[in-house]
Amino acid sequence: MDKKIVRKGPLSGGRRGASGAGAGRGSMRAASRARGAARSSSSPSRPRIHHPHQKAFLSAGSSRTQQAAPAAGGARRMRWSQAMNANALRAYFRAKGEETGCLAYRARMHRLFAELEPSLTVTEQNLADRVRYILRSNIFDVAELERLRREAVPSSDENATAEDAAPQMVEQPANVDAAVNTPVVVDSNDDGTVAQELELEHMRSTLEEAIVETRCTPLENRPRLPRIALSKRNRAVVRALNPMLVTYLEASRDLCETDSILFGAALAVCRIIGAKVSTAGRATGHSSAIPAWRRRIEERIAKARALIGRLICFRSGNNRPRIVRTVRMAFAGTNVSLSQPDITQKLTESIDDLKQRIAAWGKRIRRYTERSTRFNQNRLFQSDQKRLYESLERPMVSGTGPAPNQADTVAFWRGLWSEPVNHSEGPWTEVVASQCAGITPMDPVIITPDDVAEAVRRAPNWKKSGA
C-alpha cells in the first residue's frame, strides 16, 4: 500500500504557521496598508513635519485648542486640567451659594464657568456631569473643597453672617435650630453631586449645635471627651472642621469664648465619628473613684458572701429549687452529691473555705491600699510637698455646744497639773534613779524671739506656723 506524501508549503498571506497573537500579521498589515491608502486618496494630506523644533512648537501649542480639536474618527474627549476642575467647582459653589432652593443653579453655574474659562466651549449638561464626576471621584480632599467653597462664596457676606451669628448664637438659639432643620431640595439630575456637599453641611450644622450647647453649659457640667484613634477618617474630619472654625475664632471676644468654641469643635468631631461621649457630667476629682482592682476583689467578696448564705440555708433544711441549684453549681466538679450522708460536713467545710477566702481578699485590699497610699504620698512629696502636708492634716472638728468660760477652763487644767498625785512606782524606778544620779543636769535653754526668727527665716512660707 503506497503512502501518499504531501509537501507542505508556505501559507498564503505571508503566514508561516506561527501560532499566537502574531499569526497572520502579514495579511493584517497588508489590509491595513490598503485601507490607509484608500483613506489618504480621499482625504487631504497633512503637512509633514521635518524639523524637530517645528514639531515641538506644534505639540506645545494651546492645550485647550488641541483638546477641543476633533480627530479623524470623530470628536476627541477634552482633558480637564486641575485648574479647570477648580474653576468648575468655584462656579458650582458660587451658583449654589446665591440661591436657597438648590434648583435652578445650572444655568448660573454655566455662565460663571464661561467667565472663568472663556476659551472653553462646554454645554450646561457637560459641565454638570463634570462637577458630579469631580465630587464623586474625590479629586479634591475635604479641606480643598472647603477652601474652594470659601473662595467662591463672597467673603463680605460670609464675614457679615459670621459676625452676626457667632456672637449672638447664645441669645438666639431658635434661629440656629431653624437653619439647621431647614430641608434641602436636591435636583433629580444631580444625585451624586451633593454627596460630599451634604456631608459638609452635616458637619457644619453639627459644629454649630455643639458650640451653642457648649456656650450654654457650665464648665463643671461639660461631658468628658474620649480619646479618639488617629485614623485616616478621623484626621479627615478634623481637617474638614478646621477651616470652619475660622469665622467663630475671628468673632471671639475673650478666652472663655475661645475655649467654648474649641471644646464645641472637639465635641462635634466626637459626634461625627460616632465616639461615645459621657452625658453624666465631668467628675470633680479622681480621688473618690474606686480602682478597678478593688472593684474586682469586692465583687468576689460579694459573690462569696451570697454563696455562703445559700449554703447555710441549704444546711438548715431549705430545699427550694433556687437554693438547690446554687448548691449543685457550687459543688460542680468535686464529686460531691447532695444525697450522700456526709453532705453536712461538706457544706461546713465549703463555708469555712469561703470565709477564709473572704478574709484573704480583705487583707489583700488592705495591703494594696497601703502600698498605693505610700506610693502616692512619695510621688506627691517629690512633686508638691505642700499638698502632701495639707492632706495629712486632720480636719478641725468644731463643737456644736456652748463654749466653756474662762473660769471653768482654768479650774479644769489646775485640777490636772496643780494637785499632787501619788503614783504606784515599781522597784525598777529606783534602779533607774540611781543610774542617773551621776549625770550633770543640762543648763537651762532660753529661746528668744530672735532665735525663732532666725530658724524660720529660710523656711518656705507654707511651713511656718500660722501659714
URBELNOR-V409241 format. One record per helix or strand of 2 or more residues. SS is the DSSP state (A for helix, B for strand). FROM is the first residue (numbers start at 1). TO is the last residue. If there is no record, write none. Layout:
SS;FROM;TO  SS;FROM;TO
//
This chain:
A;12;14  A;25;42  A;52;59  A;63;68  A;82;97  A;106;116  A;124;137  A;142;152  A;155;166  A;173;180  A;195;216  A;219;221  A;232;242  A;245;250  A;255;273  A;292;315  A;321;330  A;343;383  A;385;392  A;406;417  A;427;435  A;449;455  A;461;463
//
